[in-house]
Amino acid sequence: MSFSHYLNRWDWDDQYLQSASVSDTQVLAAIDKAKRQHPLDLGDFKTLISPQATRHVRELAQLSHQLTVQRFGRTMQLYIPLYLSNQCSNICLYCGFSMENEIRRMTLTREQLEAELDAIAQMGFEHILLVTGEAKRRVGMDYFRWALPLIKQRFANVSIEVQPLDEDEYHELVALGLDGMLCYQETYHKARYQQVHLRGNKCHFEYRLDTADRAASAGVDKIGLGALIGLDDWRTDLFFVAAHLDYLRRRYWRSQFSISFPRLRPCTGGLAPKSQMSDKELVQAIAVFRLFHPDLELSISTREAPLFREQLMPLGITAMSAFSSTQPGGYSKATDTALEQFAINDGRRPEEVEAAIRRIGYQPVWKNWDQSLSAMGLVR
């Protein structure tokens, strides 16, 4: 049974109403459970992500900080996204790459890709995330078959955020060196999902929802989940992200998992958020995920402002992007300007981000620390 079948156990409206009706007594009981480091269940998650629990965000953040330092030390893993293409066959109302936007489309050639890899390598990154629009004919398996080995020769850890693939395709990419896969459901509310995805393969809600099942079955080591915060009620969406995570951890215990918190950002043809998440509420969400699964990788991107990213670092975050360009060819300037997927908020260079991390007493980690510990025999 895949997660799309598991999801049918819950009703969206019921979860929304239950979160809204949480009492302060329930919140304090869940916080006490977290203090005693007893495992939290989905009921506890729903309680701590509730509006009532926002009143206790300072205490949640303190618990999250203590637990993160206990499990990860004072480290921050750095990665960089590399956009291979902005070509896309989907119409999504919230994305600058949407097919209906009349923009210059491009896919990196081998020469352009090598120029990008040279530029990124000079910055010191060892962890790279490959990103594309969803144009399977132009940027599909044939492209990945030659590009992934080329990139893997240069970087220790390579992940992808591309169109959902079949299980046999993930098997092939793992054999070519793939380390991780990110696939955000955008929203777990099926009716809302269909409203914002108007054309293309991304319209298939269940196929996208089961992408993590296929990747984990194929042996992908790390799988990233998340919702695009703002498409629908963010608390309910994050409850379903937690339910998805809980299901995957129980079924695919050999895989590692990460959670990201992308808030809807301005883009060409962009959609106004249906649900606003404040900075305080983002801190709440990060802290609750840390308490829910203490060993989970939690990531924050350059969608957030520089000062706020620095404030988030000690509160549960263990990985962050730096100096992100969301347009193909954006690092080497080997191409003419193409449209960005969304507007970034933190454009600092890698050395500036590194200095900020060190200022708060943390150690930047450029290579994949999981693999480093594994090589030393400290983890599996």
Rosetta blueprint (number, residue, H / E / L):
1 M L
2 S L
3 F H
4 S H
5 H H
6 Y H
7 L H
8 N L
9 R L
10 W L
11 D L
12 W H
13 D H
14 D H
15 Q H
16 Y H
17 L H
18 Q H
19 S H
20 A H
21 S L
22 V L
23 S L
24 D H
25 T H
26 Q H
27 V H
28 L H
29 A H
30 A H
31 I H
32 D H
33 K H
34 A H
35 K H
36 R L
37 Q L
38 H L
39 P L
40 L L
41 D L
42 L H
43 G H
44 D H
45 F H
46 K H
47 T H
48 L H
49 I L
50 S L
51 P L
52 Q H
53 A H
54 T H
55 R H
56 H H
57 V H
58 R H
59 E H
60 L H
61 A H
62 Q H
63 L H
64 S H
65 H H
66 Q H
67 L H
68 T H
69 V H
70 Q H
71 R H
72 F H
73 G L
74 R L
75 T E
76 M E
77 Q E
78 L E
79 Y E
80 I E
81 P E
82 L E
83 Y E
84 L L
85 S E
86 N L
87 Q L
88 C L
89 S L
90 N L
91 I E
92 C E
93 L L
94 Y L
95 C L
96 G L
97 F L
98 S L
99 M L
100 E L
101 N L
102 E L
103 I L
104 R L
105 R L
106 M L
107 T E
108 L L
109 T L
110 R H
111 E H
112 Q H
113 L H
114 E H
115 A H
116 E H
117 L H
118 D H
119 A H
120 I H
121 A H
122 Q H
123 M H
124 G L
125 F L
126 E L
127 H E
128 I E
129 L E
130 L E
131 V E
132 T L
133 G L
134 E L
135 A L
136 K L
137 R L
138 R L
139 V L
140 G L
141 M H
142 D H
143 Y H
144 F H
145 R H
146 W H
147 A H
148 L H
149 P H
150 L H
151 I H
152 K H
153 Q L
154 R L
155 F L
156 A L
157 N E
158 V E
159 S E
160 I E
161 E E
162 V L
163 Q L
164 P L
165 L L
166 D L
167 E H
168 D H
169 E H
170 Y H
171 H H
172 E H
173 L H
174 V H
175 A H
176 L L
177 G L
178 L L
179 D L
180 G E
181 M E
182 L E
183 C L
184 Y L
185 Q L
186 E E
187 T L
188 Y L
189 H L
190 K H
191 A H
192 R H
193 Y H
194 Q H
195 Q H
196 V H
197 H E
198 L E
199 R E
200 G L
201 N H
202 K H
203 C H
204 H L
205 F H
206 E H
207 Y H
208 R H
209 L H
210 D L
211 T H
212 A H
213 D H
214 R H
215 A H
216 A H
217 S H
218 A L
219 G L
220 V L
221 D L
222 K E
223 I E
224 G E
225 L E
226 G L
227 A E
228 L L
229 I E
230 G L
231 L L
232 D L
233 D L
234 W H
235 R H
236 T H
237 D H
238 L H
239 F H
240 F H
241 V H
242 A H
243 A H
244 H H
245 L H
246 D H
247 Y H
248 L H
249 R H
250 R H
251 R H
252 Y L
253 W L
254 R L
255 S L
256 Q E
257 F E
258 S E
259 I E
260 S E
261 F L
262 P L
263 R E
264 L L
265 R L
266 P L
267 C L
268 T L
269 G L
270 G L
271 L L
272 A L
273 P L
274 K L
275 S L
276 Q L
277 M L
278 S L
279 D H
280 K H
281 E H
282 L H
283 V H
284 Q H
285 A H
286 I H
287 A H
288 V H
289 F H
290 R H
291 L H
292 F H
293 H L
294 P L
295 D L
296 L L
297 E E
298 L E
299 S E
300 I E
301 S L
302 T L
303 R L
304 E L
305 A L
306 P H
307 L H
308 F H
309 R H
310 E H
311 Q H
312 L H
313 M H
314 P H
315 L H
316 G L
317 I L
318 T L
319 A E
320 M E
321 S E
322 A L
323 F L
324 S L
325 S L
326 T L
327 Q L
328 P L
329 G L
330 G L
331 Y L
332 S L
333 K L
334 A L
335 T L
336 D L
337 T L
338 A L
339 L L
340 E L
341 Q L
342 F L
343 A L
344 I L
345 N L
346 D L
347 G L
348 R L
349 R L
350 P H
351 E H
352 E H
353 V H
354 E H
355 A H
356 A H
357 I H
358 R H
359 R H
360 I L
361 G L
362 Y L
363 Q E
364 P E
365 V E
366 W L
367 K L
368 N L
369 W H
370 D H
371 Q H
372 S H
373 L H
374 S H
375 A H
376 M L
377 G L
378 L L
379 V L
380 R L
